[in-house]
Amino acid sequence: MAGKTSMPYGLWPSPLNAEFLSTASVSLQEVLVDESRGLIHWIESRPRENGRYAVMTHHGSDTREILPASYSAHASVQEMGGASFTAAPSGYVVFTDNITKHVYRLDPSNSAVSLVLSAPDGVRYADFSVHPQQEDVIIAIREDHRNATPETQAYGVVNTMVVINASTKTETCIASGDDFYAYPRFSPDGKKVSWLQWSHPDMPWTGTTLWVSDWVGGSLSNPRKIAGEACKESISQPKWGPDGTLFFASDRSGYWQLYTHSVETNAIAHLRFPGLEDVEFAIADWRMGSSTYVILDSKTVVASYVRHAASNIALLDLDKGEAIDLGLPFVDLALHSTGVFRLSENSVVVLGSTRFSSKKLVTVSGIRSGKPQLQTVCSTSQIDLPDGLFSTARHLEIPRKSRPGNVHAFLYGPQNPQFQGEGLPPVLIQLHGGPNGCISPALDFSIQFWTSRGFAVCSVNYVGSTGYGRKYREALSGYWGMFDVQDTHEVVQYLVSQNLVDGSRVGVYGGSAGGYGTLSAISMFPDTFKAAVSSYGICDVRALQADSYKFESHDVERLILSCVASDDKEGRDRIYRERSPRFYVSNIKAPLLMLQGTDDKAVTPEQTLMMAEEMKRQGRIAEVMMFEGEGHGWLKEDTILAAYKAQESWWKRHLCGVST
């Protein structure tokens, strides 16, 4: 190709370097809108400040940081976090500090911080709702770890719903007994409260219940269940409309669709829109505080919906039952830390990415005009990259050979305006975490880092992934470590059969459940994968269950053992062993790099160390990088830099034959 330099795939120089990914970008986490004042607040995690969570605010053309540097606004309830702050009608912000776990009040006008409630050691708070008329009254989710040990954290942690009195700096429990609570919300008149609750073995996407109660004398009165059922129906994102109608998402139809509940008549209505019967208006609540739809008025909603893991945004006319495509470019609102937020009756704020731009915070005005106007408030990166550098996703729907149905994936080809390769490129197979998560087709610098160097990347939304309906999501139950790995292998076979990639140079990588998939893939299909990188991956599912934190402590049983009788000890022991890669190291041929945080509570360092020890005992190639002070993912600049450099060197050495 004219104007391009020929160079082997995987060895192309790229301006998208590890230093940029570790220092020049921030992670936009949560958004909060103070509609009456036109203020947009958000939380961003900064690698250069060791992952500190700063609070920013924007008004007009002014953007500034409002949280003093001695604080870090991040909730750690359920370990995954989210719902770290909220706003009161008077404008102050209620947040929880990542270090002390105390609850504070922040004045955006002068950055003054005052204590609302001290958290005893071992107690955490999140998901706040301030009473619309009595601002000293705050409902929150409380998580108490004081009686839990590393051995008992799966059942020794206690979650409750509490009301905080900011005047007296005291709290009172108002709901307890279930294992988890989320989305507590006062109605606009302050006379009612809605919330979700669920218990083991459910996860939020397998079964939750929606409750409503009167608010009388500072406590709940006459609580009643509105919708949802354990293990059968998932409810998400209950929100009050301005007239007191309660909106929520439910997957009772097989997809997360929108519904309303009338408090007066107790009637539930399914909001139906032609052509959108098989889309999802909600996401798996791995983190607290998701927002995939907003209510503009009692008859108008702006909603993100997901089809095949890609998002779109529509204006929903509830009277006419019409969905009007707003033509917005955001495609990743199926993921946590993205969303739609109301700014006014005619405007919203969107946090998301497009196929061609990284995550950014954008105002969208003129919603009802049919010609919405976009203005960027904040972007995760400010780098000037050459035109034509980015590779865009191609959706693949591949018929399976191992069992009925199709598997979904996104393929990114090598892309760099300066270089061209010869023959077929090496490919990196990316496996997402969860496993009930997904990968969207949005621009992701962590993928472009590889494609701009001449690698193809294929992101697999294996069975169990969200964004394809409940049936696809639930089909992994009982078969984790089996069906997802088969799907991964089938994707590779398809790519090779279509002459899209070099079948002799296939790498596989992923984190958490994606790390588990990586370890399982190289042990189940040793001749398919040339090299692998596992970040905080699982090698022993029995040990994972024994060490698991409360939120996911029963999920292993659902995903691994739901097809085995509970009294069949021999069968359960056999499945545990069959699905644990560390017992099949003798099959592995691929060199393995493992990355792990020392403070990871979701997948403990012992998982990585066990796998490394067994690999080395059997003479396999295995390297381990431990990152001090990191948890389930990387926040610090030095860690991010070291992780990218190590992976780049690994792939060059084992897929391109070049030592660095």
PEUR-V489167 format. One record per backbone hydrogen bond with DSSP energy under -0.5 kcal/mol. CO is the residue of the C=O (numbers start at 1). NH is the residue of the N-H. E is the energy in kcal/mol with one decimal. If there is no record, write none. Layout:
# PEUR-V489167
CO_NH_E + CO_NH_E
This chain:
# PEUR-V489167
1_4_-1.7 + 5_420_-2.2 + 8_11_-1.8 + 15_17_-1.6 + 17_21_-1.9 + 18_22_-1.6 + 19_23_-1.6 + 20_24_-1.9 + 20_25_-0.6 + 25_47_-0.5 + 26_28_-0.7 + 27_45_-2.8 + 30_43_-2.1 + 32_41_-3.5 + 33_35_-1.0 + 34_37_-0.9 + 34_38_-1.0 + 34_39_-1.9 + 35_38_-0.6 + 39_34_-2.8 + 39_41_-0.5 + 40_58_-1.9 + 41_32_-2.9 + 42_56_-3.0 + 43_29_-3.2 + 43_30_-0.8 + 44_54_-2.6 + 45_27_-2.4 + 45_47_-0.6 + 46_49_-1.3 + 46_51_-2.4 + 46_52_-0.7 + 47_50_-1.5 + 47_637_-1.9 + 49_52_-1.1 + 52_46_-2.1 + 52_54_-0.8 + 53_73_-2.3 + 54_44_-2.2 + 54_56_-0.5 + 55_66_-2.6 + 55_67_-1.2 + 56_42_-1.9 + 57_64_-2.3 + 58_40_-2.1 + 59_62_-2.6 + 61_63_-0.5 + 62_59_-2.7 + 64_57_-2.6 + 66_68_-0.6 + 68_71_-2.1 + 72_74_-1.2 + 72_98_-3.8 + 75_82_-0.5 + 76_79_-2.0 + 77_81_-1.3 + 78_80_-1.9 + 81_288_-2.4 + 83_127_-2.8 + 84_96_-1.4 + 86_94_-2.6 + 88_91_-2.0 + 92_88_-2.6 + 93_95_-0.5 + 93_106_-3.3 + 94_86_-2.1 + 95_104_-3.2 + 96_74_-1.2 + 97_101_-1.5 + 102_97_-2.1 + 103_116_-2.8 + 103_117_-2.0 + 104_95_-2.1 + 105_114_-2.5 + 106_93_-3.0 + 106_108_-0.8 + 107_110_-0.9 + 107_111_-2.1 + 107_112_-0.6 + 112_107_-2.5 + 114_105_-3.0 + 117_103_-2.7 + 118_120_-0.6 + 120_123_-2.3 + 122_145_-3.7 + 124_143_-2.6 + 126_141_-3.0 + 129_139_-2.9 + 133_135_-0.7 + 134_131_-0.5 + 134_137_-2.1 + 136_138_-0.6 + 136_166_-3.1 + 137_131_-2.7 + 138_164_-4.0 + 139_129_-2.1 + 140_162_-2.7 + 141_126_-1.6 + 142_160_-2.3 + 143_124_-2.6 + 143_145_-0.6 + 144_158_-2.2 + 145_148_-1.7 + 149_152_-0.6 + 149_153_-1.2 + 152_155_-1.4 + 152_156_-3.3 + 153_157_-0.7 + 158_144_-3.0 + 160_142_-2.7 + 161_174_-3.1 + 161_175_-1.6 + 162_140_-2.5 + 163_172_-2.0 + 164_138_-2.3 + 164_166_-0.8 + 165_169_-1.6 + 165_170_-1.4 + 170_165_-3.0 + 172_163_-2.7 + 175_161_-2.5 + 178_177_-0.5 + 180_198_-1.6 + 182_196_-3.0 + 185_194_-2.4 + 187_190_-1.9 + 191_215_-2.7 + 192_187_-2.5 + 193_213_-2.4 + 194_185_-2.5 + 195_211_-2.9 + 196_182_-2.0 + 197_209_-2.3 + 198_180_-2.3 + 199_202_-1.9 + 203_206_-2.1 + 203_207_-1.9 + 208_229_-0.6 + 209_197_-1.8 + 210_226_-3.7 + 210_227_-1.1 + 211_195_-1.8 + 212_224_-2.6 + 213_193_-2.5 + 214_216_-0.7 + 214_221_-2.6 + 216_219_-1.1 + 219_216_-2.4 + 221_214_-2.4 + 224_212_-2.2 + 227_210_-3.0 + 229_232_-1.9 + 229_233_-2.5 + 233_208_-2.2 + 233_229_-1.1 + 233_235_-0.5 + 234_251_-1.4 + 236_249_-2.6 + 239_247_-3.5 + 241_244_-1.9 + 245_241_-3.9 + 245_247_-0.6 + 246_261_-2.6 + 247_239_-2.4 + 248_259_-2.9 + 249_236_-2.3 + 250_257_-2.9 + 251_254_-1.8 + 254_470_-3.0 + 255_253_-0.6 + 255_257_-1.2 + 256_281_-4.0 + 257_250_-2.4 + 258_271_-2.5 + 259_248_-2.1 + 260_269_-2.3 + 261_246_-2.3 + 261_263_-0.6 + 262_266_-2.4 + 267_262_-2.4 + 269_260_-2.2 + 269_271_-0.6 + 270_272_-0.9 + 273_276_-2.4 + 276_279_-1.0 + 280_306_-2.3 + 284_286_-2.1 + 288_83_-0.8 + 291_340_-2.8 + 292_304_-3.3 + 294_296_-0.7 + 294_302_-2.5 + 297_300_-1.4 + 299_318_-2.5 + 299_319_-0.6 + 300_296_-1.9 + 300_297_-1.7 + 301_303_-0.6 + 301_316_-3.8 + 302_294_-2.7 + 303_314_-2.7 + 305_312_-1.8 + 306_280_-2.0 + 307_310_-1.5 + 310_307_-2.5 + 312_305_-2.6 + 313_326_-2.1 + 314_303_-2.4 + 314_316_-0.6 + 315_317_-0.6 + 315_324_-2.9 + 316_301_-2.0 + 316_318_-0.8 + 317_321_-1.6 + 317_322_-1.5 + 321_274_-0.6 + 322_317_-2.9 + 322_324_-0.5 + 323_325_-0.6 + 324_315_-2.8 + 331_311_-1.4 + 332_335_-1.6 + 335_338_-0.7 + 338_291_-0.6 + 339_351_-2.6 + 341_349_-3.5 + 344_347_-0.8 + 346_366_-0.6 + 346_367_-2.4 + 347_343_-2.2 + 347_344_-2.1 + 348_364_-3.2 + 349_341_-2.7 + 350_352_-0.6 + 350_362_-2.8 + 351_339_-2.2 + 352_360_-2.3 + 353_331_-2.1 + 353_332_-0.8 + 354_443_-3.3 + 357_354_-1.7 + 359_380_-2.3 + 360_352_-2.1 + 360_362_-0.5 + 361_377_-3.5 + 361_378_-1.5 + 362_350_-3.0 + 363_365_-0.5 + 363_375_-2.0 + 364_348_-2.2 + 365_373_-2.4 + 366_369_-1.0 + 366_370_-0.5 + 366_371_-0.5 + 367_370_-0.7 + 373_365_-2.5 + 375_363_-2.8 + 378_361_-3.5 + 380_26_-1.5 + 383_385_-0.9 + 386_389_-1.3 + 393_395_-0.5 + 394_411_-2.6 + 396_398_-0.5 + 396_409_-2.0 + 397_399_-0.5 + 398_407_-2.5 + 405_400_-2.9 + 407_398_-2.9 + 408_461_-2.2 + 409_396_-3.3 + 410_459_-2.8 + 411_394_-1.7 + 412_457_-2.5 + 416_419_-1.2 + 418_5_-2.7 + 420_7_-2.7 + 425_502_-3.0 + 426_456_-2.8 + 427_429_-0.5 + 427_507_-3.1 + 428_430_-0.7 + 428_458_-2.4 + 429_509_-2.8 + 430_460_-2.3 + 431_511_-0.7 + 435_437_-2.3 + 437_466_-1.9 + 441_393_-0.6 + 444_447_-1.5 + 444_448_-2.5 + 445_449_-2.3 + 447_450_-1.1 + 447_451_-2.1 + 448_452_-2.4 + 450_453_-1.3 + 450_455_-2.0 + 451_415_-2.1 + 451_454_-1.3 + 453_10_-0.7 + 453_12_-2.0 + 456_428_-2.7 + 457_412_-3.3 + 457_459_-0.5 + 458_430_-2.5 + 458_460_-0.6 + 459_410_-2.5 + 459_461_-0.6 + 460_432_-0.7 + 460_462_-1.0 + 461_408_-0.9 + 462_465_-2.0 + 467_308_-0.9 + 467_309_-1.4 + 469_473_-1.9 + 470_474_-3.2 + 471_475_-1.2 + 472_464_-1.5 + 473_476_-0.8 + 474_477_-1.8 + 476_479_-3.0 + 479_482_-1.8 + 479_483_-2.0 + 479_484_-0.6 + 482_486_-2.5 + 483_487_-2.6 + 484_488_-1.8 + 485_489_-2.3 + 486_490_-2.5 + 487_491_-2.1 + 488_492_-1.9 + 489_493_-2.5 + 490_494_-2.2 + 491_495_-2.5 + 492_496_-2.4 + 493_497_-2.6 + 494_498_-1.9 + 495_500_-2.6 + 495_501_-0.8 + 496_499_-1.7 + 501_503_-0.8 + 502_505_-2.0 + 505_427_-2.1 + 505_507_-0.5 + 506_530_-3.0 + 506_531_-1.0 + 507_429_-3.1 + 508_533_-2.0 + 509_431_-2.4 + 510_535_-2.6 + 511_514_-2.4 + 512_516_-2.3 + 512_538_-0.7 + 513_517_-2.4 + 514_518_-1.8 + 515_519_-2.5 + 516_520_-2.6 + 517_521_-2.6 + 518_522_-2.0 + 519_523_-1.0 + 520_524_-2.6 + 521_525_-2.5 + 525_528_-1.7 + 525_529_-1.0 + 530_591_-0.8 + 531_508_-1.4 + 532_593_-2.2 + 533_510_-1.3 + 533_535_-0.5 + 534_536_-0.6 + 534_595_-2.5 + 535_512_-2.4 + 539_582_-1.9 + 540_544_-2.1 + 541_545_-2.1 + 542_546_-2.1 + 543_547_-2.1 + 544_548_-0.8 + 545_548_-0.5 + 549_552_-0.5 + 549_553_-0.7 + 550_553_-1.2 + 552_555_-1.2 + 552_556_-0.8 + 554_558_-1.5 + 555_559_-2.7 + 556_560_-2.6 + 556_561_-0.5 + 557_561_-2.1 + 558_478_-0.5 + 558_562_-0.7 + 559_480_-2.5 + 561_564_-2.2 + 565_568_-1.7 + 567_569_-1.4 + 568_572_-2.5 + 569_573_-2.7 + 570_574_-2.0 + 571_575_-2.2 + 572_576_-2.6 + 573_577_-2.0 + 574_578_-2.8 + 575_579_-2.2 + 577_580_-1.5 + 579_581_-0.7 + 580_583_-1.9 + 581_584_-2.3 + 582_585_-0.6 + 584_587_-1.7 + 584_588_-0.5 + 585_588_-1.2 + 591_532_-2.0 + 592_623_-2.3 + 593_534_-2.8 + 594_625_-2.6 + 595_536_-3.5 + 596_627_-3.0 + 597_600_-1.1 + 604_607_-1.8 + 604_608_-0.6 + 605_609_-2.4 + 606_610_-2.7 + 607_611_-1.7 + 608_612_-2.5 + 609_613_-2.4 + 610_614_-2.1 + 611_615_-2.6 + 612_616_-2.4 + 613_617_-2.2 + 614_618_-1.7 + 615_620_-3.2 + 616_619_-1.4 + 620_622_-0.6 + 621_592_-2.3 + 623_594_-2.8 + 625_596_-2.3 + 626_628_-0.7 + 627_598_-2.2 + 627_630_-1.5 + 630_599_-2.5 + 631_633_-1.8 + 633_631_-0.7 + 636_640_-2.5 + 637_641_-2.4 + 638_642_-2.4 + 639_643_-2.8 + 640_644_-2.2 + 641_645_-2.2 + 642_646_-2.3 + 643_647_-2.1 + 644_648_-2.6 + 645_649_-2.2 + 646_650_-2.1 + 647_651_-2.7 + 648_652_-2.3 + 649_653_-2.2 + 650_654_-2.5 + 651_655_-2.6 + 651_656_-0.9 + 652_656_-0.8 + 652_658_-2.4
